[in-house]
Amino acid sequence: MSMFTNNEVEEAISGICAKLGITIDAKIKTEYQNGKHPNLLSYEKVEKAKIEIPCIQKYLIGAQTYLDQPCQFFDIFRLCRHVILIQNLNKAIEIE
């Protein structure tokens, strides 16, 4: 069962980044954590963010923001959803 320990979340983030060859967009993450893009982590059925980035970036930013607490702005409900998704995605992706 996935937990919300910092180690597990860090492993999931680094696993996803390594497996997919991507990095978290640090500029957008910082802007989100400073409240510039409050709807960034929304899913489009509810509301649309003003900037468009790949969905995986949203999940990674959400999970990293969970680890970066305390920060100026975050949405705990969206962060928790992203932490769960990143952990499960990391387990599901197998690169050979």
Backbone atoms as SQL, in Angstrom:
CREATE TABLE atoms (id INTEGER PRIMARY KEY, chain TEXT, resi INTEGER, resn TEXT, atom TEXT, x REAL, y REAL, z REAL);
INSERT INTO atoms VALUES
  (1, 'A', 1, 'MET', 'N', 0.847, -1.188, 0.000),
  (2, 'A', 1, 'MET', 'CA', 0.000, 0.000, 0.000),
  (3, 'A', 1, 'MET', 'C', 0.884, 1.241, 0.000),
  (4, 'A', 2, 'SER', 'N', 0.568, 2.196, -0.842),
  (5, 'A', 2, 'SER', 'CA', 1.327, 3.439, -0.899),
  (6, 'A', 2, 'SER', 'C', 1.013, 4.304, 0.301),
  (7, 'A', 3, 'MET', 'N', 2.042, 4.908, 0.815),
  (8, 'A', 3, 'MET', 'CA', 1.880, 5.831, 1.923),
  (9, 'A', 3, 'MET', 'C', 2.337, 7.207, 1.453),
  (10, 'A', 4, 'PHE', 'N', 2.203, 8.174, 2.304),
  (11, 'A', 4, 'PHE', 'CA', 2.591, 9.527, 1.956),
  (12, 'A', 4, 'PHE', 'C', 3.891, 9.926, 2.633),
  (13, 'A', 5, 'THR', 'N', 4.785, 8.972, 2.858),
  (14, 'A', 5, 'THR', 'CA', 6.060, 9.343, 3.458),
  (15, 'A', 5, 'THR', 'C', 6.889, 10.102, 2.434),
  (16, 'A', 6, 'ASN', 'N', 7.721, 10.991, 2.920),
  (17, 'A', 6, 'ASN', 'CA', 8.555, 11.774, 2.009),
  (18, 'A', 6, 'ASN', 'C', 9.438, 10.880, 1.152),
  (19, 'A', 7, 'ASN', 'N', 9.995, 9.831, 1.743),
  (20, 'A', 7, 'ASN', 'CA', 10.868, 8.928, 0.982),
  (21, 'A', 7, 'ASN', 'C', 10.121, 8.275, -0.171),
  (22, 'A', 8, 'GLU', 'N', 8.917, 7.791, 0.082),
  (23, 'A', 8, 'GLU', 'CA', 8.139, 7.137, -0.975),
  (24, 'A', 8, 'GLU', 'C', 7.770, 8.111, -2.095),
  (25, 'A', 9, 'VAL', 'N', 7.415, 9.322, -1.713),
  (26, 'A', 9, 'VAL', 'CA', 7.045, 10.319, -2.720),
  (27, 'A', 9, 'VAL', 'C', 8.281, 10.730, -3.523),
  (28, 'A', 10, 'GLU', 'N', 9.404, 10.942, -2.844),
  (29, 'A', 10, 'GLU', 'CA', 10.648, 11.284, -3.545),
  (30, 'A', 10, 'GLU', 'C', 11.053, 10.179, -4.517),
  (31, 'A', 11, 'GLU', 'N', 10.938, 8.923, -4.084),
  (32, 'A', 11, 'GLU', 'CA', 11.273, 7.792, -4.959),
  (33, 'A', 11, 'GLU', 'C', 10.366, 7.755, -6.180),
  (34, 'A', 12, 'ALA', 'N', 9.094, 8.016, -5.983),
  (35, 'A', 12, 'ALA', 'CA', 8.152, 8.005, -7.107),
  (36, 'A', 12, 'ALA', 'C', 8.466, 9.123, -8.099),
  (37, 'A', 13, 'ILE', 'N', 8.743, 10.321, -7.588),
  (38, 'A', 13, 'ILE', 'CA', 9.067, 11.447, -8.469),
  (39, 'A', 13, 'ILE', 'C', 10.342, 11.162, -9.251),
  (40, 'A', 14, 'SER', 'N', 11.385, 10.739, -8.554),
  (41, 'A', 14, 'SER', 'CA', 12.649, 10.482, -9.243),
  (42, 'A', 14, 'SER', 'C', 12.516, 9.295, -10.195),
  (43, 'A', 15, 'GLY', 'N', 11.714, 8.293, -9.836),
  (44, 'A', 15, 'GLY', 'CA', 11.479, 7.149, -10.715),
  (45, 'A', 15, 'GLY', 'C', 10.798, 7.561, -12.006),
  (46, 'A', 16, 'ILE', 'N', 9.751, 8.357, -11.902),
  (47, 'A', 16, 'ILE', 'CA', 9.039, 8.837, -13.089),
  (48, 'A', 16, 'ILE', 'C', 9.978, 9.662, -13.968),
  (49, 'A', 17, 'CYS', 'N', 10.708, 10.586, -13.353),
  (50, 'A', 17, 'CYS', 'CA', 11.611, 11.448, -14.124),
  (51, 'A', 17, 'CYS', 'C', 12.673, 10.621, -14.841),
  (52, 'A', 18, 'ALA', 'N', 13.222, 9.632, -14.161),
  (53, 'A', 18, 'ALA', 'CA', 14.259, 8.796, -14.774),
  (54, 'A', 18, 'ALA', 'C', 13.689, 7.918, -15.883),
  (55, 'A', 19, 'LYS', 'N', 12.552, 7.309, -15.633),
  (56, 'A', 19, 'LYS', 'CA', 11.955, 6.403, -16.612),
  (57, 'A', 19, 'LYS', 'C', 11.500, 7.125, -17.874),
  (58, 'A', 20, 'LEU', 'N', 10.981, 8.341, -17.712),
  (59, 'A', 20, 'LEU', 'CA', 10.454, 9.080, -18.857),
  (60, 'A', 20, 'LEU', 'C', 11.436, 10.109, -19.406),
  (61, 'A', 21, 'GLY', 'N', 12.567, 10.288, -18.729),
  (62, 'A', 21, 'GLY', 'CA', 13.567, 11.235, -19.192),
  (63, 'A', 21, 'GLY', 'C', 13.097, 12.679, -19.137),
  (64, 'A', 22, 'ILE', 'N', 12.377, 13.023, -18.077),
  (65, 'A', 22, 'ILE', 'CA', 11.853, 14.382, -17.929),
  (66, 'A', 22, 'ILE', 'C', 12.298, 14.968, -16.596),
  (67, 'A', 23, 'THR', 'N', 12.121, 16.263, -16.453),
  (68, 'A', 23, 'THR', 'CA', 12.375, 16.942, -15.186),
  (69, 'A', 23, 'THR', 'C', 11.182, 17.835, -14.869),
  (70, 'A', 24, 'ILE', 'N', 11.074, 18.180, -13.612),
  (71, 'A', 24, 'ILE', 'CA', 10.015, 19.106, -13.198),
  (72, 'A', 24, 'ILE', 'C', 10.387, 20.499, -13.683),
  (73, 'A', 25, 'ASP', 'N', 9.423, 21.204, -14.232),
  (74, 'A', 25, 'ASP', 'CA', 9.643, 22.585, -14.665),
  (75, 'A', 25, 'ASP', 'C', 9.737, 23.448, -13.408),
  (76, 'A', 26, 'ALA', 'N', 10.962, 23.771, -13.012),
  (77, 'A', 26, 'ALA', 'CA', 11.208, 24.485, -11.753),
  (78, 'A', 26, 'ALA', 'C', 10.580, 25.875, -11.738),
  (79, 'A', 27, 'LYS', 'N', 10.585, 26.550, -12.869),
  (80, 'A', 27, 'LYS', 'CA', 10.016, 27.901, -12.932),
  (81, 'A', 27, 'LYS', 'C', 8.512, 27.872, -12.666),
  (82, 'A', 28, 'ILE', 'N', 7.820, 26.968, -13.325),
  (83, 'A', 28, 'ILE', 'CA', 6.364, 26.875, -13.133),
  (84, 'A', 28, 'ILE', 'C', 6.050, 26.388, -11.727),
  (85, 'A', 29, 'LYS', 'N', 6.832, 25.449, -11.211),
  (86, 'A', 29, 'LYS', 'CA', 6.615, 24.955, -9.840),
  (87, 'A', 29, 'LYS', 'C', 6.737, 26.096, -8.840),
  (88, 'A', 30, 'THR', 'N', 7.766, 26.916, -8.988),
  (89, 'A', 30, 'THR', 'CA', 7.966, 28.042, -8.078),
  (90, 'A', 30, 'THR', 'C', 6.830, 29.054, -8.210),
  (91, 'A', 31, 'GLU', 'N', 6.427, 29.334, -9.428),
  (92, 'A', 31, 'GLU', 'CA', 5.315, 30.263, -9.643),
  (93, 'A', 31, 'GLU', 'C', 4.040, 29.716, -9.002),
  (94, 'A', 32, 'TYR', 'N', 3.764, 28.420, -9.156),
  (95, 'A', 32, 'TYR', 'CA', 2.586, 27.811, -8.532),
  (96, 'A', 32, 'TYR', 'C', 2.658, 27.943, -7.013),
  (97, 'A', 33, 'GLN', 'N', 3.802, 27.604, -6.443),
  (98, 'A', 33, 'GLN', 'CA', 3.946, 27.648, -4.991),
  (99, 'A', 33, 'GLN', 'C', 3.883, 29.071, -4.440),
  (100, 'A', 34, 'ASN', 'N', 4.087, 30.056, -5.288),
  (101, 'A', 34, 'ASN', 'CA', 3.959, 31.451, -4.878),
  (102, 'A', 34, 'ASN', 'C', 2.576, 32.020, -5.187),
  (103, 'A', 35, 'GLY', 'N', 1.657, 31.179, -5.673),
  (104, 'A', 35, 'GLY', 'CA', 0.276, 31.587, -5.896),
  (105, 'A', 35, 'GLY', 'C', -0.018, 32.210, -7.242),
  (106, 'A', 36, 'LYS', 'N', 0.937, 32.164, -8.170),
  (107, 'A', 36, 'LYS', 'CA', 0.720, 32.791, -9.473),
  (108, 'A', 36, 'LYS', 'C', -0.250, 32.008, -10.362),
  (109, 'A', 37, 'HIS', 'N', -0.283, 30.698, -10.224),
  (110, 'A', 37, 'HIS', 'CA', -1.154, 29.849, -11.045),
  (111, 'A', 37, 'HIS', 'C', -2.027, 28.968, -10.136),
  (112, 'A', 38, 'PRO', 'N', -2.993, 29.543, -9.435),
  (113, 'A', 38, 'PRO', 'CA', -3.765, 28.753, -8.464),
  (114, 'A', 38, 'PRO', 'C', -4.554, 27.596, -9.071),
  (115, 'A', 39, 'ASN', 'N', -4.887, 27.667, -10.343),
  (116, 'A', 39, 'ASN', 'CA', -5.663, 26.596, -10.984),
  (117, 'A', 39, 'ASN', 'C', -4.796, 25.618, -11.759),
  (118, 'A', 40, 'LEU', 'N', -3.489, 25.718, -11.627),
  (119, 'A', 40, 'LEU', 'CA', -2.576, 24.893, -12.415),
  (120, 'A', 40, 'LEU', 'C', -2.847, 23.405, -12.263),
  (121, 'A', 41, 'LEU', 'N', -3.131, 22.951, -11.064),
  (122, 'A', 41, 'LEU', 'CA', -3.283, 21.520, -10.806),
  (123, 'A', 41, 'LEU', 'C', -4.718, 21.029, -10.963),
  (124, 'A', 42, 'SER', 'N', -5.596, 21.889, -11.435),
  (125, 'A', 42, 'SER', 'CA', -6.989, 21.489, -11.653),
  (126, 'A', 42, 'SER', 'C', -7.073, 20.484, -12.788),
  (127, 'A', 43, 'TYR', 'N', -8.065, 19.635, -12.728),
  (128, 'A', 43, 'TYR', 'CA', -8.308, 18.837, -13.919),
  (129, 'A', 43, 'TYR', 'C', -9.386, 19.542, -14.726),
  (130, 'A', 44, 'GLU', 'N', -9.273, 19.421, -16.024),
  (131, 'A', 44, 'GLU', 'CA', -10.019, 20.254, -16.949),
  (132, 'A', 44, 'GLU', 'C', -11.534, 20.137, -16.836),
  (133, 'A', 45, 'LYS', 'N', -12.046, 19.055, -16.267),
  (134, 'A', 45, 'LYS', 'CA', -13.486, 18.934, -16.111),
  (135, 'A', 45, 'LYS', 'C', -14.019, 19.979, -15.135),
  (136, 'A', 46, 'VAL', 'N', -13.203, 20.365, -14.178),
  (137, 'A', 46, 'VAL', 'CA', -13.637, 21.298, -13.142),
  (138, 'A', 46, 'VAL', 'C', -13.332, 22.739, -13.529),
  (139, 'A', 47, 'GLU', 'N', -12.095, 23.004, -13.864),
  (140, 'A', 47, 'GLU', 'CA', -11.671, 24.327, -14.299),
  (141, 'A', 47, 'GLU', 'C', -10.386, 24.189, -15.088),
  (142, 'A', 48, 'LYS', 'N', -10.122, 25.139, -15.933),
  (143, 'A', 48, 'LYS', 'CA', -8.951, 25.059, -16.804),
  (144, 'A', 48, 'LYS', 'C', -7.897, 26.059, -16.331),
  (145, 'A', 49, 'ALA', 'N', -6.657, 25.600, -16.294),
  (146, 'A', 49, 'ALA', 'CA', -5.551, 26.480, -15.932),
  (147, 'A', 49, 'ALA', 'C', -5.283, 27.469, -17.058),
  (148, 'A', 50, 'LYS', 'N', -4.739, 28.613, -16.704),
  (149, 'A', 50, 'LYS', 'CA', -4.452, 29.637, -17.716),
  (150, 'A', 50, 'LYS', 'C', -3.237, 29.284, -18.559),
  (151, 'A', 51, 'ILE', 'N', -2.332, 28.460, -18.028),
  (152, 'A', 51, 'ILE', 'CA', -1.199, 28.006, -18.826),
  (153, 'A', 51, 'ILE', 'C', -1.369, 26.515, -19.070),
  (154, 'A', 52, 'GLU', 'N', -0.922, 26.066, -20.218),
  (155, 'A', 52, 'GLU', 'CA', -1.056, 24.657, -20.555),
  (156, 'A', 52, 'GLU', 'C', 0.308, 23.992, -20.506),
  (157, 'A', 53, 'ILE', 'N', 0.378, 22.928, -19.713),
  (158, 'A', 53, 'ILE', 'CA', 1.586, 22.120, -19.624),
  (159, 'A', 53, 'ILE', 'C', 1.163, 20.661, -19.683),
  (160, 'A', 54, 'PRO', 'N', 2.062, 19.759, -20.013),
  (161, 'A', 54, 'PRO', 'CA', 1.703, 18.345, -20.041),
  (162, 'A', 54, 'PRO', 'C', 1.166, 17.877, -18.681),
  (163, 'A', 55, 'CYS', 'N', 0.224, 16.994, -18.733),
  (164, 'A', 55, 'CYS', 'CA', -0.407, 16.473, -17.521),
  (165, 'A', 55, 'CYS', 'C', 0.622, 15.895, -16.543),
  (166, 'A', 56, 'ILE', 'N', 1.619, 15.195, -17.052),
  (167, 'A', 56, 'ILE', 'CA', 2.629, 14.602, -16.176),
  (168, 'A', 56, 'ILE', 'C', 3.369, 15.686, -15.395),
  (169, 'A', 57, 'GLN', 'N', 3.566, 16.856, -16.009),
  (170, 'A', 57, 'GLN', 'CA', 4.199, 17.967, -15.297),
  (171, 'A', 57, 'GLN', 'C', 3.319, 18.436, -14.135),
  (172, 'A', 58, 'LYS', 'N', 2.024, 18.488, -14.359),
  (173, 'A', 58, 'LYS', 'CA', 1.110, 18.879, -13.283),
  (174, 'A', 58, 'LYS', 'C', 1.227, 17.904, -12.113),
  (175, 'A', 59, 'TYR', 'N', 1.226, 16.608, -12.421),
  (176, 'A', 59, 'TYR', 'CA', 1.324, 15.607, -11.363),
  (177, 'A', 59, 'TYR', 'C', 2.645, 15.709, -10.613),
  (178, 'A', 60, 'LEU', 'N', 3.723, 15.910, -11.351),
  (179, 'A', 60, 'LEU', 'CA', 5.036, 16.032, -10.715),
  (180, 'A', 60, 'LEU', 'C', 5.120, 17.295, -9.859),
  (181, 'A', 61, 'ILE', 'N', 4.604, 18.392, -10.359),
  (182, 'A', 61, 'ILE', 'CA', 4.602, 19.636, -9.589),
  (183, 'A', 61, 'ILE', 'C', 3.770, 19.475, -8.324),
  (184, 'A', 62, 'GLY', 'N', 2.615, 18.838, -8.447),
  (185, 'A', 62, 'GLY', 'CA', 1.780, 18.603, -7.269),
  (186, 'A', 62, 'GLY', 'C', 2.478, 17.750, -6.226),
  (187, 'A', 63, 'ALA', 'N', 3.089, 16.667, -6.669),
  (188, 'A', 63, 'ALA', 'CA', 3.788, 15.780, -5.735),
  (189, 'A', 63, 'ALA', 'C', 4.994, 16.476, -5.113),
  (190, 'A', 64, 'GLN', 'N', 5.735, 17.233, -5.895),
  (191, 'A', 64, 'GLN', 'CA', 6.898, 17.946, -5.362),
  (192, 'A', 64, 'GLN', 'C', 6.469, 19.032, -4.381),
  (193, 'A', 65, 'THR', 'N', 5.357, 19.691, -4.660),
  (194, 'A', 65, 'THR', 'CA', 4.851, 20.710, -3.744),
  (195, 'A', 65, 'THR', 'C', 4.483, 20.088, -2.410),
  (196, 'A', 66, 'TYR', 'N', 3.960, 18.877, -2.428),
  (197, 'A', 66, 'TYR', 'CA', 3.689, 18.151, -1.179),
  (198, 'A', 66, 'TYR', 'C', 4.969, 18.037, -0.354),
  (199, 'A', 67, 'LEU', 'N', 6.081, 17.740, -1.022),
  (200, 'A', 67, 'LEU', 'CA', 7.360, 17.599, -0.323),
  (201, 'A', 67, 'LEU', 'C', 7.939, 18.940, 0.111),
  (202, 'A', 68, 'ASP', 'N', 7.591, 20.003, -0.579),
  (203, 'A', 68, 'ASP', 'CA', 8.186, 21.318, -0.325),
  (204, 'A', 68, 'ASP', 'C', 7.492, 22.100, 0.790),
  (205, 'A', 69, 'GLN', 'N', 6.630, 21.460, 1.541),
  (206, 'A', 69, 'GLN', 'CA', 5.917, 22.176, 2.605),
  (207, 'A', 69, 'GLN', 'C', 6.868, 22.612, 3.691),
  (208, 'A', 70, 'PRO', 'N', 6.709, 23.767, 4.282),
  (209, 'A', 70, 'PRO', 'CA', 5.652, 24.732, 3.978),
  (210, 'A', 70, 'PRO', 'C', 6.013, 25.597, 2.767),
  (211, 'A', 71, 'CYS', 'N', 5.002, 25.980, 2.023),
  (212, 'A', 71, 'CYS', 'CA', 5.187, 26.938, 0.938),
  (213, 'A', 71, 'CYS', 'C', 4.000, 27.895, 0.977),
  (214, 'A', 72, 'GLN', 'N', 4.070, 28.955, 0.205),
  (215, 'A', 72, 'GLN', 'CA', 3.061, 30.012, 0.296),
  (216, 'A', 72, 'GLN', 'C', 1.687, 29.585, -0.191),
  (217, 'A', 73, 'PHE', 'N', 1.651, 28.739, -1.222),
  (218, 'A', 73, 'PHE', 'CA', 0.359, 28.350, -1.787),
  (219, 'A', 73, 'PHE', 'C', 0.372, 26.872, -2.138),
  (220, 'A', 74, 'PHE', 'N', -0.707, 26.186, -1.810),
  (221, 'A', 74, 'PHE', 'CA', -0.911, 24.810, -2.251),
  (222, 'A', 74, 'PHE', 'C', -2.368, 24.435, -2.023),
  (223, 'A', 75, 'ASP', 'N', -2.825, 23.436, -2.735),
  (224, 'A', 75, 'ASP', 'CA', -4.176, 22.901, -2.573),
  (225, 'A', 75, 'ASP', 'C', -4.013, 21.462, -2.105),
  (226, 'A', 76, 'ILE', 'N', -4.241, 21.217, -0.839),
  (227, 'A', 76, 'ILE', 'CA', -3.961, 19.912, -0.244),
  (228, 'A', 76, 'ILE', 'C', -4.722, 18.791, -0.928),
  (229, 'A', 77, 'PHE', 'N', -5.927, 19.027, -1.360),
  (230, 'A', 77, 'PHE', 'CA', -6.715, 17.978, -1.997),
  (231, 'A', 77, 'PHE', 'C', -6.109, 17.572, -3.339),
  (232, 'A', 78, 'ARG', 'N', -5.708, 18.549, -4.138),
  (233, 'A', 78, 'ARG', 'CA', -5.085, 18.237, -5.426),
  (234, 'A', 78, 'ARG', 'C', -3.702, 17.627, -5.228),
  (235, 'A', 79, 'LEU', 'N', -2.960, 18.127, -4.253),
  (236, 'A', 79, 'LEU', 'CA', -1.634, 17.555, -3.997),
  (237, 'A', 79, 'LEU', 'C', -1.737, 16.082, -3.633),
  (238, 'A', 80, 'CYS', 'N', -2.666, 15.748, -2.762),
  (239, 'A', 80, 'CYS', 'CA', -2.811, 14.347, -2.348),
  (240, 'A', 80, 'CYS', 'C', -3.210, 13.463, -3.523),
  (241, 'A', 81, 'ARG', 'N', -4.078, 13.961, -4.388),
  (242, 'A', 81, 'ARG', 'CA', -4.458, 13.198, -5.577),
  (243, 'A', 81, 'ARG', 'C', -3.244, 12.972, -6.460),
  (244, 'A', 82, 'HIS', 'N', -2.407, 13.980, -6.623),
  (245, 'A', 82, 'HIS', 'CA', -1.221, 13.852, -7.463),
  (246, 'A', 82, 'HIS', 'C', -0.175, 12.936, -6.843),
  (247, 'A', 83, 'VAL', 'N', -0.035, 12.963, -5.541),
  (248, 'A', 83, 'VAL', 'CA', 0.912, 12.064, -4.869),
  (249, 'A', 83, 'VAL', 'C', 0.510, 10.612, -5.111),
  (250, 'A', 84, 'ILE', 'N', -0.762, 10.310, -4.973),
  (251, 'A', 84, 'ILE', 'CA', -1.243, 8.943, -5.204),
  (252, 'A', 84, 'ILE', 'C', -1.012, 8.533, -6.659),
  (253, 'A', 85, 'LEU', 'N', -1.356, 9.410, -7.593),
  (254, 'A', 85, 'LEU', 'CA', -1.191, 9.094, -9.009),
  (255, 'A', 85, 'LEU', 'C', 0.274, 8.881, -9.381),
  (256, 'A', 86, 'ILE', 'N', 1.167, 9.718, -8.881),
  (257, 'A', 86, 'ILE', 'CA', 2.595, 9.580, -9.183),
  (258, 'A', 86, 'ILE', 'C', 3.139, 8.272, -8.617),
  (259, 'A', 87, 'GLN', 'N', 2.742, 7.920, -7.410),
  (260, 'A', 87, 'GLN', 'CA', 3.218, 6.667, -6.820),
  (261, 'A', 87, 'GLN', 'C', 2.734, 5.466, -7.630),
  (262, 'A', 88, 'ASN', 'N', 1.467, 5.473, -8.012),
  (263, 'A', 88, 'ASN', 'CA', 0.931, 4.360, -8.797),
  (264, 'A', 88, 'ASN', 'C', 1.515, 4.317, -10.207),
  (265, 'A', 89, 'LEU', 'N', 1.705, 5.471, -10.813),
  (266, 'A', 89, 'LEU', 'CA', 2.294, 5.517, -12.145),
  (267, 'A', 89, 'LEU', 'C', 3.726, 4.996, -12.127),
  (268, 'A', 90, 'ASN', 'N', 4.480, 5.379, -11.121),
  (269, 'A', 90, 'ASN', 'CA', 5.855, 4.905, -11.002),
  (270, 'A', 90, 'ASN', 'C', 5.900, 3.375, -10.895),
  (271, 'A', 91, 'LYS', 'N', 4.970, 2.805, -10.155),
  (272, 'A', 91, 'LYS', 'CA', 4.924, 1.340, -10.022),
  (273, 'A', 91, 'LYS', 'C', 4.500, 0.667, -11.331),
  (274, 'A', 92, 'ALA', 'N', 3.639, 1.347, -12.091),
  (275, 'A', 92, 'ALA', 'CA', 3.089, 0.753, -13.298),
  (276, 'A', 92, 'ALA', 'C', 4.047, 0.785, -14.499),
  (277, 'A', 93, 'ILE', 'N', 4.917, 1.783, -14.540),
  (278, 'A', 93, 'ILE', 'CA', 5.825, 1.934, -15.680),
  (279, 'A', 93, 'ILE', 'C', 7.038, 1.044, -15.483),
  (280, 'A', 94, 'GLU', 'N', 7.251, 0.194, -16.444),
  (281, 'A', 94, 'GLU', 'CA', 8.435, -0.653, -16.428),
  (282, 'A', 94, 'GLU', 'C', 9.226, -0.402, -17.697),
  (283, 'A', 95, 'ILE', 'N', 10.468, -0.013, -17.536),
  (284, 'A', 95, 'ILE', 'CA', 11.361, 0.235, -18.663),
  (285, 'A', 95, 'ILE', 'C', 12.397, -0.876, -18.709),
  (286, 'A', 96, 'GLU', 'N', 12.499, -1.521, -19.838),
  (287, 'A', 96, 'GLU', 'CA', 13.494, -2.610, -19.963),
  (288, 'A', 96, 'GLU', 'C', 14.594, -2.224, -20.908);
